[in-house]
Each structure stands twice: as C-alpha cells, then as structure tokens.
C-alpha cells in the first residue's frame, strides 16, 4: 500500500483577505450580540429566576435564526439569484 501525503495549496492573497474579513465580521457580530443581550436582559434588572434564563435562551435562539436568514438573503443577492435576467436566462 502506498501512502500519498495530501499537500494543500497555499491560499491566494484574496482568499486570505476574505478569511480575515470574515473572522473580523464574526467577532464584531459576537461582541455586539453579547453587549446588546446583556443590556437588554441583565444590566439594571434582577436576574436569576427560571423565566429569566428561558427568556435569554429564546432571545439567543431568535438572534441565531435572524443571522442565518440574513446570511441566506445576502448570499442570494451576491450570486444574482434574484436577478436572473442579468446573469442567466430562464427558459
């Protein structure tokens, strides 16, 4: 049996730039989500009851769904799926 090592190609400068911006956007979004969540549900309010934790979980899940929907919508705009006459013809 011959073992062939897998060699990855070095990423292009554009791929590295996209990856850096993606990481920066992720951390900016996470920071903003934590700040907004703490401000909305924790600061200046008594916290610790079961309904507080349930409300916080519901807020986090709805935020996650919102981010997923926004990402899906923006990716479709970027690929031109909503503008078929511009890039492709529908038959």
C-alpha positions in Angstrom: 0.0 0.0 0.0 1.3 3.4 -1.0 0.6 6.3 1.3 0.3 9.6 -0.6 0.6 12.7 1.6 -2.0 15.4 1.0 -0.4 18.7 0.3 -2.6 21.8 0.5 -2.0 24.6 -1.9 -1.2 27.9 -0.2 -4.1 30.3 -0.1 -4.2 33.1 -2.5 -3.9 36.7 -1.1 -7.6 37.3 -2.0 -8.6 34.1 0.0 -6.5 35.3 3.0 -8.2 38.8 2.8 -11.6 37.2 2.7 -10.8 35.0 5.6 -9.5 37.9 7.7 -12.6 40.0 7.0 -14.9 37.0 7.7 -13.2 36.5 11.1 -13.4 40.2 11.9 -17.1 40.3 11.0 -17.7 37.2 13.1 -16.1 38.7 16.2 -17.7 42.1 15.7 -21.1 40.4 15.5 -20.4 38.3 18.5 -19.3 41.3 20.5 -22.3 43.3 19.5 -24.7 40.4 20.3 -23.2 40.0 23.8 -23.4 43.7 24.5 -26.9 44.1 23.3 -28.1 40.9 25.0 -26.6 41.9 28.3 -28.0 45.4 28.0 -31.5 44.1 27.2 -31.7 41.3 29.7 -29.2 41.8 32.5 -28.0 45.3 33.3 -30.1 47.1 35.8 -32.6 44.2 36.3 -32.8 41.5 38.8 -31.7 38.3 37.1 -31.7 34.6 38.2 -35.2 33.2 38.0 -36.1 30.4 35.7 -38.1 32.7 33.4 -35.1 35.0 33.0 -33.0 32.1 31.7 -35.8 30.9 29.4 -36.2 34.5 28.0 -32.4 34.7 27.5 -32.4 31.4 25.7 -35.3 32.4 23.4 -33.5 35.7 22.7 -30.3 33.9 21.7 -32.1 31.3 19.5 -34.1 34.0 17.7 -30.9 36.0 17.1 -29.2 33.0 15.7 -32.1 32.4 13.3 -32.1 36.0 12.3 -28.4 35.9 11.4 -28.9 32.7 9.4 -31.8 34.3 7.4 -29.8 37.5 6.8 -26.8 35.4 5.6 -29.0 33.4 3.3 -30.6 36.5 1.9 -27.3 38.3 1.3 -25.7 35.3 -0.3 -28.6 35.1 -2.8 -28.2 38.8 -3.7 -24.5 38.3 -4.2 -24.9 35.4 -6.6 -27.6 37.1 -8.7 -30.3 34.5 -7.9 -32.9 37.3 -7.5 -31.8 39.0 -10.7 -32.0 36.2 -13.3 -32.2 38.4 -16.4 -28.8 40.0 -15.5 -26.7 36.8 -15.4 -28.7 34.0 -16.9 -31.9 33.4 -19.0 -34.8 31.4 -17.6 -36.2 29.0 -20.1 
